[in-house]
Amino acid sequence: MEKLLKKYQLDWADILYLAAITAIGLAIRVILRVVTTMDWEMYWDPWISDLKEMGFSYLATDRYDYAPSFVYILWVISKLPINPMTAYKSIHIVLDFAAAGVMGRMAAEVTGSKSKGICAYGVMLLVPTIWADSALWAQCDIIFMLFVLLCFYCLFREKPGAAMFFYGMAFAFKLQSLFIFPFLVILWVNKKIKIQHFLWIPGLYFLSIIPAWIAGRPLIELINIYMAQGAQDVWSLSIKWANIYQIIGNKYFLLEYAEAGTWLILGILMCIMFAMAQKRYRITNEFTVQTALFFAILTPYILPHMHERYGCLADILAILYAVMNRKRFYIPIVQILISFNCYMAYLSHLGAKEPAIYYGVWALAELGLLVIVGLDIWNFMTDKENQLPIPEAVMGNGGSRGANGGKERKRQHG
């Protein structure tokens, strides 16, 4: 124990706090583990039952519409001699704690504050959208969010290859990881990521579908699983998520707005990435999180057919952002309130009733957060202290020298 205290510079008060907050986080999840939701009854339980009956050959069928990576976990659960829901929720609860550990370690390292790291760990365990997603709802979003956090951890340590590996793992489990893909493009433009690092994304996804392909499911179906997911739930422009369609109406011009909204967000993202690529600026850890949070809010705000859970990625990024910028402490509070309101509108009434506060109000609040984070990015980019000369030649990774800098160097070296 003394070695542990010295290694992490913890005192007994820190140990007691960590033990207490861990126990509280676990208690919340243990209480909720017995809740059976409609998603479990309609999807995971039948899939696990089919896996028990058919074994690995189930992967050859088209009865599942999630990435095979997730179905492999269900296959393992089907082999365990315990209640499937208990096994399922236990796995995701363990991942909750792993994500909290990564968040705490990352917060401590980037801020240089042990107390901020400990607080970040505790906050991650208490955030209602985290424990409701895994322990209550029996959803699997914590898997890809953990990989996203590991991606940021590696970026902060200037290990872009490892960062893109973890991002590729996130994509192999959930399409929603693409919400923040534009921020990776910004890092590539600024020489923080190499183009070959992006090969992890298709490479890991292809590796993840090989077992299902060997089992007998056609390769084209496996490649198009995410496309097939996008074609579902087209009965509403917003499936209980607080986005623009909750303001303009989510049940009108379904086909027209759905297609137009998809092209609209692509156009908006292209314009933003082009504008950000015109300047050269320092890439700090805080700016990296700012940019990712901005896209995590923007993309589901415009995309049609977004579910109530699709704000969860913005939830964890908002926590990290507030840890790094105390002036923005209210951003995770508002973001998580919005997300949890949408969660409960579904979970409390099985989707049949409207939430206590109208979706349009939360959609306007989400728009306010988007504007605030966007202005933070703009102010950072236009601050003269953060600007770098625009290079006229290829720059090295992490640096930039204009033509004048090259001439000056020549003069200095004779």
Order of alpha helices (4+ residues) and beta strands (2+ residues): alpha-alpha-alpha-alpha-alpha-alpha-alpha-alpha-alpha-alpha-alpha-alpha-alpha-beta-alpha-alpha-alpha-beta-alpha-alpha-alpha-alpha
